[in-house]
Amino acid sequence: MSVLAIFKKELRSYFTSPVAYVVLTMFALLSGYFFYSLLTFFSLNSLQASFNPAFAQSLNATEWIVRPCCVTSR
């Protein structure tokens, strides 16, 4: 029970200072930038695939946008 009380106290003190909001804002901006750049890259490649149908076979939005952080080499 004391761990939960300490956790609540620390979390409350963290969000009363501007540090938490700066960290969360930076995280949101960086995540948005990376998502936008991947989405733009996919959009340009899908436009190229409309001119070259052979390229469209490997075009998958899930693998290009959502999955880049989870790909492991085997």
C-alpha angles and dihedrals in degrees: 000000000000092000090058091050091050090047092052092047093049093045092049092049091047093056095045090064123070092237093084093051092048092050093046092047092050091048092050093048094048093046091048092049094051093046091049093049092050091046091050091048091051091047092053092047092049089052089053089048090058087064095041111039093189089066092053093070092075094041109113121155094206093055094044102042111020103031108047094099094052101049114115127189116242 
